[in-house]
Amino acid sequence: MSDPRIRTACIHAGYTPGNGEPRNIPIIQSTTFRYATGEQMGALFDLEANGYFYTRLQNPTNDHVAAKICALEGGTAAMLTASGQAASFYAVFNIVSCGEHVVCSASIYGGTYNLFAVTMKRMGIDFTFVDPDCTEEELNAAFRPETRAVFGETIANPALTVLDIEKFAKAAHAHGVPLIVDNTFATPVNCRPFAWGADIVTHSTTKYMDGHANAVGGAIVDSGAFDWTKYPDRFPGLCTPDESYHGITYTQRFGLAGAYITKATVQLMRDLGAIPSPQNCYYLNIGLETLPLRMAKHCENALAVAECLKHHPKVAWVSYPGLPGDRYYALAQKYMPHGTCGVVSFGVEGGRSAASRFMAALKLASIATHVADAKTCVLHPASTTHRQMTDAELAAAGVSPDLVRLSVGIEDVRDILDDVEQALAGV
C-alpha cells in the first residue's frame, strides 16, 4: 500500500519481508559487518555507497524501526537514539553551535530544561525560555540574529501545556529557522506536527511508543521541508563542505530530504555514540504495533479520571487538555481532536504534604519516575524530575509545588478510579 492509514502503518511500515524472509523485523545483533574488499568498506566511510559497517552508526534493525516512525510522522528521514534526552540534544546540536541561540517554550520536561539551560549553556549555546501562551509580538521579541532554532513540546510534561504549533512555526519561519517539536506525549497517533508547520520532531520512545517500560530510546524525524540552502550562513554544517568526509556538502549530496538526518548520523552518532541496541529497537517495534489501540485506551481512561478529579472536594485543581473547560481544550481540539494523552496533572488540597500522603496511599498505581506506559504510575515532579529547578523556573514551566502527575494506564478504569478514591479519602 502506498499510503496506509496510521493503524496499518504502525504494523507494516518500515519493513517489507521478501519471499522466505522473516515476517517480523529481525534482530541483527552484530556490531560489525563483513565485506570482501577494503575498497567496498572505504566507499561506505566516504558516504559514496549505502550499507552497514558498524552499528554505532547504523544497524538494519534500528533502521527498519526508524523508517516506521518516519512513516508515522510523515517525514522524509529518521534516526533512533539511545534515549529521548539524546534525541533532544542531537536535534538541536546538529544545527546550533557555540555562540548561537535557541528560542524555547518554558513549559518543557525538567530533564530537557536542565540539558538546555545547564549542560548546553556550558557548551556556549544560549536559550531564551518563553511563555508558551505568549503573544506573537512577545514571541518574536525573543529572537536574536544568532537564533538558529525554536523548540517546544506538543503536550508539555508535566504541565500539560498544549503548544500552539502554528504560532511557533510562523515565528520560526519568519526568522529563517526551523521549529523542533517533541511529540512524545501525543505520539503521531494523536498529533502530526509536520501538518501544522513543524520541521523536526523528536520522541522519547521510552514512553507511549514502547508502552511497556522495557526499553529506553529516542527518535528524531525530519520533515524534509525546511530549506537549509536559503540560509547557508546560518547552517554551514549542512550547506558547506565537511572536511571530515572529504569535503562533501550534505544538502548537495543528500538533498533537503536527507541532509539533516544524515549529518546527525555520520557526525554526531559517529562522535558521541548514543545509539540504541538492536534488541531495544526490536522491543520498540513490538510496542509500535499496538500504539493506536493503547493510545485510545489511555485517553479514554485519563478523561474518566480527570472528570472524577474535577468534582472531588479534596482536589484543588485539574489539568487535562482533553477535558472540556480546560484552558488548553480548544488548542487540543485543533491539534489533537481524537485524543491527547494519558497523563493527568492535579493538585491535592493541602499542598505538597497532602500530595505525598495521597501518593503513599495508592495501591494499584506505583510511585515511579517513569510515565506513559501500560501501568498507572504517579509522581511529584517538583521534588523529583524538576527538583533542580528554582521556584521561579518551576512556575515558568507550569509546575506548582502541589502538582501530582498521574500517568493513567490501560487497566480497567473502574479499578483506577477506586484506587484514586480510596487514596484521596485518607488525605
C-alpha positions, 0 to 999 in steps of 0.5 A, spaced: 500 500 500 502 506 498 499 510 503 496 506 509 492 509 514 496 510 521 493 503 524 496 499 518 502 503 518 504 502 525 504 494 523 507 494 516 511 500 515 518 500 515 519 493 513 517 489 507 519 481 508 521 478 501 519 471 499 522 466 505 524 472 509 522 473 516 515 476 517 517 480 523 523 485 523 529 481 525 534 482 530 541 483 527 545 483 533 552 484 530 556 490 531 560 489 525 559 487 518 563 483 513 565 485 506 570 482 501 574 488 499 577 494 503 575 498 497 567 496 498 568 498 506 572 505 504 566 507 499 561 506 505 566 511 510 566 516 504 558 516 504 559 514 496 555 507 497 549 505 502 550 499 507 552 497 514 559 497 517 558 498 524 552 499 528 554 505 532 552 508 526 547 504 523 544 497 524 538 494 519 534 493 525 534 500 528 533 502 521 527 498 519 524 501 526 526 508 524 523 508 517 516 506 521 516 512 525 518 516 519 512 513 516 508 515 522 510 522 522 510 523 515 517 525 514 522 524 509 528 521 514 529 518 521 534 516 526 533 512 533 537 514 539 539 511 545 534 515 549 529 521 548 534 526 552 539 524 546 534 525 541 533 532 544 540 534 544 542 531 537 536 535 534 538 541 536 546 540 536 546 538 529 544 545 527 546 550 533 553 551 535 557 555 540 555 562 540 548 561 537 541 561 540 535 557 541 528 560 542 524 555 547 517 554 550 518 554 558 513 549 559 518 543 557 520 536 561 525 538 567 530 533 564 530 537 557 530 544 561 536 542 565 540 539 558 538 546 555 539 551 560 545 547 564 549 542 560 548 546 553 549 553 556 556 550 558 557 548 551 556 556 549 549 555 546 544 560 549 536 559 550 531 564 551 525 560 555 518 563 553 511 563 555 508 558 551 501 562 551 505 568 549 503 573 544 506 573 537 509 580 538 512 577 545 514 571 541 518 574 536 521 579 541 525 573 543 529 572 537 536 574 536 540 574 529 544 568 532 537 564 533 538 558 529 532 554 532 525 554 536 523 548 540 517 546 544 513 540 546 506 538 543 503 536 550 508 539 555 510 534 561 508 535 566 504 541 565 500 539 560 501 545 556 498 544 549 503 548 544 500 552 539 504 549 533 502 554 528 504 560 532 511 557 533 512 555 526 510 562 523 515 565 528 520 560 526 519 561 519 519 568 519 526 568 522 529 563 517 529 557 522 526 551 523 521 549 529 523 542 533 517 539 536 517 533 541 511 529 540 512 524 545 506 525 549 501 525 543 505 520 539 503 521 531 497 517 533 494 523 536 498 529 533 502 530 526 506 536 527 509 536 520 501 538 518 501 544 522 508 547 520 513 543 524 520 541 521 523 536 526 520 532 531 523 528 536 520 522 541 522 519 547 520 512 545 521 510 552 514 512 553 507 511 549 511 508 543 514 502 547 508 502 552 511 497 556 517 500 560 522 495 557 526 499 553 529 506 553 530 510 546 529 516 542 527 518 535 528 524 531 524 525 524 525 530 519 520 533 515 524 534 509 521 541 508 525 546 511 530 549 506 537 549 509 540 552 502 536 559 503 540 560 509 547 557 508 550 562 513 546 560 518 547 552 517 554 551 514 554 544 517 549 542 512 550 547 506 558 547 506 563 542 505 565 537 511 572 536 511 571 530 515 568 526 509 572 529 504 569 535 503 562 533 501 556 538 502 550 534 505 544 538 502 548 537 495 549 530 496 543 528 500 538 533 498 533 537 503 530 530 504 536 527 507 541 532 509 539 533 516 538 526 518 544 524 515 549 529 518 546 527 525 548 520 523 555 520 520 557 526 525 554 526 531 552 518 532 559 517 529 562 522 535 558 521 541 555 514 540 548 514 543 545 509 539 540 504 541 541 496 541 538 492 536 534 488 541 531 495 544 529 497 537 526 490 536 522 491 543 520 498 540 517 495 534 513 490 538 510 496 542 509 500 535 504 495 533 499 496 538 500 504 539 493 506 536 489 501 540 493 503 547 493 510 545 485 510 545 485 506 551 489 511 555 485 517 553 479 514 554 481 512 561 485 519 563 478 523 561 474 518 566 479 520 571 480 527 570 472 528 570 472 524 577 478 529 579 474 535 577 468 534 582 472 531 588 472 536 594 479 534 596 482 536 589 484 543 588 485 543 581 485 539 574 489 539 568 487 535 562 487 538 555 482 533 553 477 535 558 472 540 556 473 547 560 480 546 560 484 552 558 488 548 553 481 544 550 480 548 544 488 548 542 487 540 543 481 540 539 485 543 533 491 539 534 489 533 537 481 532 536 481 524 537 485 524 543 491 527 547 494 523 552 494 519 558 497 523 563 493 527 568 496 533 572 492 535 579 493 538 585 491 535 592 488 540 597 493 541 602 499 542 598 505 538 597 504 534 604 497 532 602 500 530 595 505 525 598 500 522 603 495 521 597 501 518 593 503 513 599 496 511 599 495 508 592 495 501 591 494 499 584 498 505 581 506 505 583 510 511 585 515 511 579 519 516 575 517 513 569 510 515 565 506 513 559 506 506 559 501 500 560 501 501 568 498 507 572 504 510 575 504 517 579 509 522 581 511 529 584 515 532 579 517 538 583 521 534 588 523 529 583 524 530 575 524 538 576 527 538 583 533 542 580 529 547 578 528 554 582 521 556 584 521 561 579 523 556 573 518 551 576 512 556 575 515 558 568 514 551 566 507 550 569 509 546 575 506 548 582 509 545 588 502 541 589 502 538 582 501 530 582 502 527 575 498 521 574 500 517 568 493 513 567 494 506 564 490 501 560 487 497 566 480 497 567 478 504 569 473 502 574 479 499 578 483 506 577 478 510 579 477 506 586 484 506 587 484 514 586 478 514 591 480 510 596 487 514 596 484 521 596 479 519 602 485 518 607 488 525 605 
